Amino acid sequence: MSRAEALREEAGATPEQFWHKAAQALQWERLPETAYDPENDAWFPDGRLNTCFNAVDRHVAEGRGEQAALIYESPVTGSSAQFSYSELLDRVSRTAGMLAEAGVEKGDRVVIYMPMVPEAVFAMLACARIGAVHSVVFGGFAAPELAKRIDDCRPVVVLSASCGIEPGRTIAYKPLLDQAIALSAHKPARSIILQREQLRCDLSEGRDIDWETAYAAASPVGCTPVAATDPLYILYTSGTTGTPKGVVRDNGGHATALRWSMEHIYGVSAGDVYWAASDIGWVVGHSYIVYGPLLAGCTTILFEGKPVGTPDAGVFWRLAEKHRVKVLFTAPTAIRAIRRADPDGEFIDESDLSSLQALFLAGERADPDTLLWIAEKLGKPVIDHWWQTEIGWPAVATCFGLGETEVRVGSAGRAVPGFRFRVKDDAGDAVAPGTVGNLLIEQPLPPGAFRSLWNNPERYAAGFVDFPGHYTSGDAGMIDDDGFIHIMGRTDDIINVAGHRLSTGQMEEIVANHEHVVECAVVGASDELKGEMPVAFVVTRSGVDGGQDVVQGIVTMIREGIGPIATPRTVLFVDSLPKTRSGKVLRNLLRSILNGDEIVVPQTIEDASVIEKLLAAVE
């Protein structure tokens, strides 16, 4: 039996012993005596620790203060910086002092609406240091989305910057923040604004504070121990209703799981350079730019750029060579973009990637063609793996750190130790190996997975209702005879655009508000570069032709209501939508028509003649 199989068996048979042992890799103010409390579904209920101490202070105390902790590379601004663990400790403790001076106390929420700059990382760790709860909002989100999050988590302070930088353009953040606060019922007491030289902003008297001034006046503060079950952060993710749901991550289980994953899944340890080319606004950025690598004593890279265009498709490989990266983690979308720009892999050939041991892919399904192309060009293991915002760390993977090397194309790997997967049909019956069904995880979920949704216990409970004793992933999947898990796609209306989970229901709500739109359906169409792209099927009011003005109006409404990432690839005007007799729109049928798949006409369709008209519209 392999080491990975032995650990799967051990974690499945005696999960409490398994995770209590894993927790001892951390430093606790009070080591938990109880591993799991089934009544409250809580890991390490009597433990106390501080996540920031384990991610920063501990490494300085253990003599690694001069080791690089954070490397900042910003091709969009032409700048870079490096912070040792000692320097990181100084920056974080002073940022924590700045927050304390602004009135932030243990348990208070802090919204972080910032670009990919070191100060955003300092801010996250500073919140953890004083027991505050951060909620990072991706800088590209529109004001209405930011306002929803402010109203839900009710922050004492918002941390932001004057602007974000994208290739060829500068995005003013301050007007978006001002608009969001104007829209929200809850008004944060303070906003602390980092002025960037690319675009400075005016500060609102009485509310806004200049970051540099406040930081310079702050004194460093120490770590506040918290209960292992206390929240570390709230991260909002798209929900099927279009209303964001705030995933709550605890301190003890989160730190235990991420520390374990760095060694056993990714195969890195203290001193190794690990680079997750993601954004701190998403769960990958939380888990594997900030917390995971630092908890393991690694050097992590914060990248403010794109896989292509900043300046070219070779930037990943040049930085991997420059910093001797051991493991790189990105989304399949990034590799597709690189392949389109550099189909022969010339930039790869020009780079010394001898330090690179593996490339991990996640965030969306890795299509076999892309995976095989990059594996051939790199000559290194390329490992797809699967998880969700709710889960917080990989649940399906090839555990590279445990010596697993077999990659089965089309599969995300096997269950990570601690996760017990089942596939069942809609009636709740187990299906045979190789049969597609609802992908479920047996309770209890291991440490690191969410234990609640902020202000929404009913919605949290709904994830466990359909299949009692199991968490419903919302994905369709199948497990083959050898235990490899294949993720087939969403079972709800969440689509995955370049690794970003977006709700088509939310898009439909926006499109339906257009004055000329009677009804609409938004579905995800397969896209070679981004995995999926939204396509809107629109029925206009009688006498209104679907012209360019209507298209532009719909696009503008979606961009302003959600953000540019949700921009539809196409708006198709149709006479009617395919529906069941009960009035439900047949979105799977629309998806099949768009993607050229075999069309299966449901028995419940109200009017089958609409299919021919839809085919003509798509052509």
N, C-alpha and C positions, 0 to 999 in steps of 0.2 A: 504493500500500500504506500502510495506517495505521501509526502509530507502534507500536501494540500488536502488530499483525501482524508488523512488522519485528523487534520484540524476540522474539516467539515463534519466528520463523525463526532469528534469531541464537542464541538460547539452545538451540534444538534442534540446530543445525548445529555450533556450537563452544561447548559448555557450559563447558568449563574456562576459556576466555578470557572468556566472559560473566561468570562468577561471580568470577573473579580481579579483574576490573575493579570489580564491585560491592563486593568486600571492601575496596577502597581508600577507601570512604567512612568506614571505621572507623579508629581509631588503634591501631596494633599495636606491641607491644614489639619483635616481630620479624615483619616483613611476610613472608607465605609466598611462597616461590618456586614451590612446587608447588601447583597448585589442587586436584588430585584424585589420590588414590592408589587405583587400581582393585583392587589386591591386597587391601587392607584396607577398601575401601569407605569411605574417609575424605576429607573435604574439608579443605584447608589443613593437611596433616599436619605441616609444619615451621613453622607460624606460632605465635606466642605473643602473648597479649593478656589484658586483664581486662575482663569484661563490665560490672562496676560502674563502672569508670573511664569507659567509653564512654557509660554511661547517666547519670552524675552529674558526676564530676570534670571531664570534658572541657568541659562546658557552662559551668562556673564559670571554667575557665581561658580560655575563649574570650569571656568578658565578659558572659555571660548569667546571672550569679549571682543577680540580683534578679528574674529572670523567675519566675513561678509554675511550679512543677514538678508539685506534687500538691495537688489540692483534695479535701478530705474533706467529704462531705455525709451526715449521719446523721439523717434524719427520725424514725427509731425512738427516738433519744435526744434529739432536739431540739438537736443540736449541729453545728457545722461548724468547719473549720480550713483554713488554707492554708499551704503550705510552698514557699518559693522554692528554687531550685537550691542556693543557698548553705546555706540551712537544712537541706535534704535531705542535703547532704554532711555536715553536722555530725551529724545524727541517725544516718545510716547508719554513719559512721566510728566513732561511739561505741558503737552497737549491735554493730558488729564487734568492738570492744574488749571488750565484755561477753561475747561468745561466746568470744573468745580466753582471757579470764580463767576461763571455765568449762571450759577444756580442749579447745576445738574447734580442730583443725588442718586444714591443707590435705588434701582428700580425705575428711575425716570427713563423715558424714551428720547432718543436723539435721532432725527432723520439726517442722513448723509446723502446729499444730492451733488455729487462731485465727479469730475473726470478722473482719468487714470493717472493720478499724481501721487507722490509719496505721502502727502498730507492726508489723503483719504485712508491709507493704511494706518497711519499714526492715529487717526481719529477712531477707527474701528477698535484698535487695541486699547486706546485710551478709555473708551466706553467700558470695555471688558475690565480694565484695571480698577475702575471705581464702582463696578457693579451696575452701571447703566446699561440700557438695552438699545442697541443700535438697529436702525432700519435703513439699509442702503437702498436708494432708488436710482436706477440706471439713468445716467445723465441725458439720454436721448428721449426720455419719456415726456409727453406733452403735459401742459399745466393741469388739465382736468384729471389725469391719472395721478399726478403728484398730489393734487388736492384730496383725492379719495384716500390716499395713504396717510396724509396728515390728519384727516378727520378720524380715521380708524385707530391709529396708534397714539394720537394726541401728544406729540413731542413737546418737551420743554424748550428745546433748542433745535434749530436747523443749521447744519453746516453745509456751505455751498461754496462755489467759486464764481468768478466773474464770467468765465467762459469755458467751453470745451473746444478742442481742436480736432477737426476732421480733415482728411486730405483735400486741400484746395478751398477750405472754408472754415470760418470761425463761428461757433454757435454761442450766442449770448445766453447765459444761464439765468442771470439776474431778472430779466423781464419775465421769464417762465416762472421763477420762484415767486415773484411779486404777484403774478396772475393767480398762481395756485393758492397763495395765502388769501388773496381776495375772494376766491371761490370757496374756500374751506370755512366751515363753521367754527372750527377750533383755530385759535390764533396763537402760534408759538410766541413765547415771551421774547426770544432773541434769535437773530440770525447772525452767524459768524461767517464772514465772506473772505475767501482767499482771492486777492487781486492778482490776476495773471497779466503779464506785460503785453500779451497779444491783444487784449481787450479789457481795459479797466471799466469799472461801472460806478455809478453813483450809489451811495449808501442812504438808506431811509433813516432819518433822524428818529431816535427813540427806540428803534428795533434792531438795526443793523450795527454790527461791530466789525472793525477791520481785523482780520485774522492775525496779521503780523504784529500789530500793536498789542492785541490781547495776549498773544503767545509770548511776546517779549516781557510782558509784565507778570506772567504767571510763574509760580514756584512749582517745582516738581512734587508730585504726590506719590505715595506708596500704593500697594495693592490692597483692595478690600476683599477679604474672603467672602464667598457666597455659598449658598447651598448648591449641591450638585444639580438639584432639580430647578434652580432659579433660571430664568430665561437669559440667554446670552444675546440673542438677536431675534428680530422679526424680519422675514424676507417674503415679500409679496409675490405671488405667482398667479398666472391667469387661471380663472375658474370657468367652468362651462356656462355660468350665467352671465359672464361678462363683468362680474364684480370680483375684484382681486381678493385673494384669500391670503391671510398673513400666517405663514408657516413659522411656528415658534420652535427655536432650538434651545435645548438646555445646555448647561455648562459641563457637567461631569460626563454624561454619556457621549456628548459631542467630542470632547477632548480625547476621551478614551478611544473612540472609534477612529478618529482621524490619525491619532498617533500610531495606532495599530496598522492602519491602511498604508501608511507611507512605507513601512518596512515590508509588509507581507504582500501587498498588491503591486506597488510600484518598484520595490526593490531598492529604496534609497535610505540613507541614514545620515547622521550628523556629518556635516562638511560637504555633502554632495550638493550639486547644483541642479535644481528642479525648476522647470518652467512650464506653467500652465498659461497658454496664450488665450486668455479669456478676459472677461471684464468683472470688476468687483461688484457690479450690479446684479450679477447672476450667482447662482449657488456654486458654480465651479470656481468663481473668483473668491467667494467666501472660504470654501473648503480647501482650495488648492493653489491659490495665490497667497492667501494670508495665513489661515490657521494651520492647515496640515503641515506644510513645509517648515514653519517656524516651530511648531510643537516638536518636530523631529530634529530640530537643530540644523536644518538644511539652509542653503542659500536660495532664495526665491527671486524670480524676475517679474517686475511690473513693466508691462509693455504698452506704451501709448502709440499705437500704430495699427497698420493693417497687414495682412499676409501678402498683399500685392499693392503696388502704388505708393509705398512709403519706403524707399522710392521704387522698388521693383519686387519681383517674385523671389528674390534671393535673400531677403532680410531675415527670415527665420534661420536659414542655414548659416549666414554670416554671424548672427548673434550666438547661435549654438556653438560655433567654432570659437568665437571670441571669449565666451565665458565657460567653455568646457562643460556644456550642459550634459548631464547624464540621462535624464528622462525629459521628454517633451510631451505635452498634452495639448491637443487642440481639437477643433471640430472638423468633421469631414468637409464642411463647406469651405474651410480655409484651404484644404488640400485640393479641392476641385478648382478653386480660384487659381492656386499656384500652377496646377496642371494646365489650365487654359492658357495662362501667360507663358509657361515654360514647359511645353509638352514633352520635350526631350530630356528634361531634368538637368539642363546645363549648369544651372546655379548649384545644384546638389553636387555635381561632379567637381565643381571648382572649390568646394569647401572641404575642410578637414573635419570630418564628423566622427573621428576615432573615439571621442569621449562618449558619444551618444550610444546608449545601450538599447533603448526602446522608444517607440512613438505610440502614445495612447490616443485613441479617438473616442469622443462621446458627445452628447448633446443632441444627436439625431442618428438615424440609422446610417451606418457606413455601407454604402452600396459596394458590392463586390468589385466592380470595375475600378473604383477609386482606391480601395484598399490594396488590391493587387498591384496597381500601378505604383503607388508610393512604396510598397514593400520591395518591389523589384528595384526601384531607383535608389532607395536607401541601403538595401542589403541588410536591414535590421528588422527585428520583430516589430510588427505593427499590430497593435492590440485594440480591438473594439471593446468597449465595455458600456454597461447600462446602469443608470440610476435616475433619480428624480429630485426635484427640489425638496419634496416631502421626505425623501429617504436620506438625503444629505451626504451620502458617500456611496461608492460603488457596491451594488448588490449582485451584479452579474459581471464576471471578468475572468480573464486568464491571469491567475495570480503569479505574476512574473517574479515577485519577491520570494515565492515559495517554490520556485523552480519549474513552474508550469510554462510550457512553450508552445503546445499545440494550439493553433488558431484554426478554427473551422469557419471558412468564409460563409457569411450569411448569419452567423451566430455571434452573440456578444460574449460568449464564454459559458462557464458554469457558475452555479451559485457560489457566492463568496461565503466563507465560513460565517455562520451566524444567521444566514438567510435560508429559509425553507420555502421553496416555491412549489406551487400546485397549479395545474391548469384544469379548469372546470367549464362545462357548458352552461348555458343560461339557466338551466334547471338546477344547477348546483351539483351535478354529477361529474366525477372525475372522467377525463377523456384518456384515450390510449396514447402512448408515446407517438410523437409525430403528428398529432391531431391539434389543430388550432382551436383555441378557446380563450377564456378570460384568464389572464395572468394574475395570480394571487400570491400573496406572501402570508404564511402562517403567523399568527400572533404567538407570543409577543414579538414585536419588531425589535431588532437588536439595538444596542446603544447607538446614538447618533441620529436615528430616525426621529421624525417629529412626534411629539406627545400631545399636541393641541394646535388649534388655529386661534389666532388672537381674536377675542371677542366673539367667537363663533363655535361654541361647543356642538351645536346641532349639525353644522356642516362637517365638522371633524368626525362626528359619529357616523355620518352618512357614508363615509369611506369604508365602514366595516359592517354595514347593515345587509347588503345584498348577499354576501357569503359569510355567514357568522363564523367567527374565529379566524377570519382572514382579512387582510388589507387588500382592497381592490385597486390595482395599479392603474386601471383605465386603459391599459394596453392589451391588445390581442397578442397571444404568443403560443409557442409550442415547445415542448421539451423532447428531444430525440432520445433514442435508446441508450446513448452514451452520456446523457445528462447535460448536453449542450442546449442552451436556451436560445430560442430564436424569437426576436421581437418583431411582430408583423405590422404594427401600427396602432394608432389610437382607436379606442372604441367610442370616444365622445367627440366633441367638436373642437378640440384643441389641435392646431396645426403647428408644425415646427418649421420656422423660417430661419435658416442659417443658425440653428441652435437656439433660437428664441421661441418659446412657447407662447402662442397667441390664440385668443379665443375668437373663432369665427362668429359666435353668437354676439359678442361685443361689437364686431364690425357690422353685423347685420342691423343692430340697434341704431348705429350711426347712419348707415346708408338709408335706412327706412325713414329717417328724419328729413331727408331731402324733399323739397317741396314737390318735385315731379315724380317721386318714386311711390308706387303702390305697394309693391312687395319685392323682396329680394332674398337671395340665398348666397352665402359665401362659403366656398369650399377650397380645400388645398389641392393645387395641381402640382404634379411632379415637376421639379425644376432641376436641370443638370447641375447648376451652380449652387443653389441655396437649399436643395432638398425638396422644399415645398414653397409655393408662392400662392397667396390668396387670389382667387378669381371670383368676381361678383357677377351673378346672374340677376338682372334687373328687369322688372316689369314696370313700365312708366304709365302715367295717367293717360287716359284717353285723349287723343288729339295732340299729345306731346311726343315728338320724335326724339329718340335717344341720340342726340348730337354730341359734339365735342364739348359744348358748354356744360352739359349734364355730367359727362365723364369727369371733366376738370373739377366740377363742384363736389362730386363724390370723393375724388382723390384728396382734395383739400380738406374735406370734413374728416376723413380717416386720419390723415397726417396730423391734423390739429387735435383730434380727439384721442388718438392712441400714440402716434409717432410715425416717423418715416419708415421704420422697419415693417409696418403693416400696410404699406402702399400696395394696392392690388396690381397684379401683373396685367390684367385685362378686365374691362367692364363689358359684359355681353348683354345686349338688350334682346329680350325674348318676349313672346306674347303671353306665355304662362309658364309656371313651374310644375315639374312632375310631383304629384302628391298622392298619398294614400286616400282611401275613401274617408278616413277620419280627419283628413286635412294636414297630415304630417308631410313635410317636404322630404322627398327621397334624395338625400344628399349623397348617399353612396352611388346612386345612379348618375347623378351629375358628375361625381368624381370619375366614374368609369368612362363617361363620354369624353370628358376633358383629356384623360390620360390615354385614350385609345384602347382601353381594356375591353375584355369581353363583356357585352352588355347582357345582364340577366334581368329580365323584366319581372318585377315582383307581382305576385298574384293580387296584392292589395292595391295596385295602381288604379287610380280613378279614370285616367284617360291615356291609353297607350299611344295614341296618335301624336302626343306631344314629343315623343322621342325623336321622330324624324325631323321635326322642326328644330329641336335642340342640336342635333347632329349638323344640320345645315348652318346654324348660327356659329357653331364652333369652327367649322371649316372656313 
